[in-house]
Amino acid sequence: MRYSLTSLLKNSLSGHRNWTPAWREPEPRKSYDVVIVGGGHGLATSYYLAKEHGISSVAVLEKGWLGSGNIGRNTTIIRSNYMLPENNPFYEWSMKLWENFEQEFNFNAMISQRGVLNLCHSDAQYDAFARRGNAMRIDGVDAVLLDANGVRSMYPFLDFTGARFPIRGGLLQPRGGTVRHDAVAWAYARGADSRGVDVIQNCEVTGIRIENGKVIGVETTRGFIGCKKLGLAAAGNSSEVAAMAGLRLPIESHVLQAFVSEGLKPYIDGVITFGAGHFYVSQSDKGGLVFGGDIDGYNSYARRGNLPMVEHVIEAGVAMIPGLSRVRVLRSWGGIVDMSMDGTPIIDKTHIDGLYLNAGWCYGGFKATPASGWCFAHTIARNEAHTLSAGFRLDRFRRGYAVDEKGQGATPNLH
Ligand SMILES: Cc1cc2nc3c(=O)[nH]c(=O)nc-3n(C[C@H](O)[C@H](O)[C@H](O)COP(=O)(O)OP(=O)(O)OC[C@H]3O[C@@H](n4cnc5c(N)ncnc54)[C@H](O)[C@@H]3O)c2cc1C
């Protein structure tokens, strides 16, 4: 069913009791051409497998409900403000897919290109931002370098005078912004389902069956499901799922927390990130400030964080916007993020025939959802890397060709 003003009016006459479900709840079939583990990037992958490659014998297996993973837990920020040549074209393609997302899916995902502003606090950081902005513009990405007055004209409430870290300027990506996160899961599920993909919730993969070096299917809580090709897109559980096939990944799992404040009057009309610590904030349409910061500093599979990190994040927030100290936090939650050793994701086939890997998104994979699904679908369908994700090969760690955007080295907790 197409969502439109007419369908809304028509359904309102029958008390909204006749809407057809946005996707089916199918029983798993005995086998599929492609099975994908994980209902985040996995949903996007299944959609593009069907749409771009004509492969619709596909099942997405999700152990929880749709949107229960990081796709529904993030702080909703999208951007393509990277510097390295392996990253920029990939994230810019994602941005272009976002820009056409609601039209393509006939679904309101509240895409709001309200601008993402990174603040800087020293001359050296300003120079680094100028360099990144230039790299973005060379790749055709929008970037505007602002001095302190430029930032002040956008956000006069920031602390420009008595601040612990005076604001030197900022790098703005006007096309960056936010997207309602769970709507993305629903739109991809609806789009994939309408093209014949089986989206199967409450179906945990517990084992991977391999015969003669080739994947033949997965053991699940709903029985064995055969497949010719298997894609893993399990985020914070990537290491555990890959271990079922005997793979040891260069990934650590950490919890990342997010926070929402009480509702305030319209106050912050873009996304602002602090440059002297790790803090990012935007304001939702309901008025709550949505914010987050660093990952908790230990490995964990728990979807809840610890109080020291709450204090750390809020300290950074108050250093940037002193007025935040008077705002009450309403709720917080955590998600398990798959931190790779260089902060860059992995989209690749593995040495096992028919087994493909999508992982290592750290805390920045939401904005990548469309491009990640696009490239992973290509890799699965054609058994080769897509040019846009050619820098995300698994063997880069063996070859010593890390894609270390932040220059932090092999320290996942810093990426
Ligand atoms: C608090 C927080 C804030 C964030 N903020 C941002 C942001 O502002 N912008 C941004 O770009 N990124 C952000 N991120 C990161 C982003 O959300 C993730 O990188 C991205 O969503 C990862 O996508 P995914 O498909 O790999 O993971 P997920 O959406 O988590 O999908 C993986 C799915 O696999 C399922 N699964 C795991 N094991 C199994 C199994 N054995 N069987 C079946 N299913 C299984 C899980 O239940 C999960 O639903 C944030 C993350 C968090 C936690």
The ligand as an SDF file (V2000), in Angstrom:
LIG
                    3D

 53 58  0  0  0  0  0  0  0  0999 V2000
   24.2110    5.0300   21.5760 C   0  0  0  0  0  0  0  0  0  0  0  0
   24.6520    4.9980   20.1410 C   0  0  0  0  0  0  0  0  0  0  0  0
   24.7050    6.1860   19.4080 C   0  0  0  0  0  0  0  0  0  0  0  0
   25.1030    6.1640   18.0760 C   0  0  0  0  0  0  0  0  0  0  0  0
   25.0350    7.3230   17.3540 N   0  0  0  0  0  0  0  0  0  0  0  0
   25.2940    7.3070   16.0210 C   0  0  0  0  0  0  0  0  0  0  0  0
   25.0830    8.4650   15.2290 C   0  0  0  0  0  0  0  0  0  0  0  0
   24.6330    9.5080   15.7230 O   0  0  0  0  0  0  0  0  0  0  0  0
   25.3840    8.3960   13.9070 N   0  0  0  0  0  0  0  0  0  0  0  0
   25.8790    7.2750   13.3290 C   0  0  0  0  0  0  0  0  0  0  0  0
   26.1630    7.2840   12.1380 O   0  0  0  0  0  0  0  0  0  0  0  0
   26.0470    6.1330   14.0500 N   0  0  0  0  0  0  0  0  0  0  0  0
   25.7540    6.1240   15.3780 C   0  0  0  0  0  0  0  0  0  0  0  0
   25.8910    4.9740   16.1270 N   0  0  0  0  0  0  0  0  0  0  0  0
   26.4010    3.7540   15.4900 C   0  0  0  0  0  0  0  0  0  0  0  0
   25.3640    3.0590   14.6700 C   0  0  0  0  0  0  0  0  0  0  0  0
   24.1400    2.9680   15.3580 O   0  0  0  0  0  0  0  0  0  0  0  0
   25.8620    1.6480   14.3070 C   0  0  0  0  0  0  0  0  0  0  0  0
   27.1900    1.7050   13.8370 O   0  0  0  0  0  0  0  0  0  0  0  0
   25.0140    1.0270   13.2230 C   0  0  0  0  0  0  0  0  0  0  0  0
   23.6490    1.1550   13.5290 O   0  0  0  0  0  0  0  0  0  0  0  0
   25.4240   -0.4230   13.0940 C   0  0  0  0  0  0  0  0  0  0  0  0
   24.5650   -1.0480   12.2110 O   0  0  0  0  0  0  0  0  0  0  0  0
   24.4770   -2.6180   12.2140 P   0  0  0  0  0  0  0  0  0  0  0  0
   23.4750   -3.0420   11.2390 O   0  0  0  0  0  0  0  0  0  0  0  0
   25.8600   -3.1490   12.0850 O   0  0  0  0  0  0  0  0  0  0  0  0
   24.0040   -2.9480   13.6880 O   0  0  0  0  0  0  0  0  0  0  0  0
   22.5880   -3.2380   14.3480 P   0  0  0  0  0  0  0  0  0  0  0  0
   21.5630   -2.2570   13.9550 O   0  0  0  0  0  0  0  0  0  0  0  0
   22.8690   -3.3980   15.8150 O   0  0  0  0  0  0  0  0  0  0  0  0
   22.1850   -4.6130   13.7070 O   0  0  0  0  0  0  0  0  0  0  0  0
   22.7760   -5.8260   14.0940 C   0  0  0  0  0  0  0  0  0  0  0  0
   21.6630   -6.7430   14.5180 C   0  0  0  0  0  0  0  0  0  0  0  0
   22.1720   -8.0630   14.5990 O   0  0  0  0  0  0  0  0  0  0  0  0
   21.3630   -8.7340   15.5400 C   0  0  0  0  0  0  0  0  0  0  0  0
   22.0660   -9.9620   15.9470 N   0  0  0  0  0  0  0  0  0  0  0  0
   23.2070  -10.0550   16.6630 C   0  0  0  0  0  0  0  0  0  0  0  0
   23.5300  -11.3390   16.8520 N   0  0  0  0  0  0  0  0  0  0  0  0
   22.5730  -12.0760   16.2110 C   0  0  0  0  0  0  0  0  0  0  0  0
   22.3540  -13.4600   16.0590 C   0  0  0  0  0  0  0  0  0  0  0  0
   23.1840  -14.3830   16.5820 N   0  0  0  0  0  0  0  0  0  0  0  0
   21.2710  -13.8670   15.3440 N   0  0  0  0  0  0  0  0  0  0  0  0
   20.4030  -12.9690   14.7880 C   0  0  0  0  0  0  0  0  0  0  0  0
   20.5660  -11.6350   14.9420 N   0  0  0  0  0  0  0  0  0  0  0  0
   21.6430  -11.1890   15.6300 C   0  0  0  0  0  0  0  0  0  0  0  0
   21.1970   -7.7210   16.6580 C   0  0  0  0  0  0  0  0  0  0  0  0
   20.0660   -8.0080   17.4540 O   0  0  0  0  0  0  0  0  0  0  0  0
   21.0750   -6.4180   15.8770 C   0  0  0  0  0  0  0  0  0  0  0  0
   19.7240   -6.0130   15.7250 O   0  0  0  0  0  0  0  0  0  0  0  0
   25.4980    4.9460   17.4700 C   0  0  0  0  0  0  0  0  0  0  0  0
   25.4560    3.7630   18.2050 C   0  0  0  0  0  0  0  0  0  0  0  0
   25.0170    3.7850   19.5250 C   0  0  0  0  0  0  0  0  0  0  0  0
   24.9570    2.4960   20.2970 C   0  0  0  0  0  0  0  0  0  0  0  0
  1  2  1  0
  2  3  1  0
  2 52  2  0
  3  4  2  0
  4  5  1  0
  4 50  1  0
  5  6  2  0
  6  7  1  0
  6 13  1  0
  7  8  2  0
  7  9  1  0
  9 10  1  0
 10 11  2  0
 10 12  1  0
 12 13  2  0
 13 14  1  0
 14 15  1  0
 14 50  1  0
 15 16  1  0
 16 17  1  0
 16 18  1  0
 18 19  1  0
 18 20  1  0
 20 21  1  0
 20 22  1  0
 22 23  1  0
 23 24  1  0
 24 25  2  0
 24 26  1  0
 24 27  1  0
 27 28  1  0
 28 29  2  0
 28 30  1  0
 28 31  1  0
 31 32  1  0
 32 33  1  0
 33 34  1  0
 33 48  1  0
 34 35  1  0
 35 36  1  0
 35 46  1  0
 36 37  1  0
 36 45  1  0
 37 38  2  0
 38 39  1  0
 39 40  1  0
 39 45  2  0
 40 41  1  0
 40 42  2  0
 42 43  1  0
 43 44  2  0
 44 45  1  0
 46 47  1  0
 46 48  1  0
 48 49  1  0
 50 51  2  0
 51 52  1  0
 52 53  1  0
M  END
$$$$
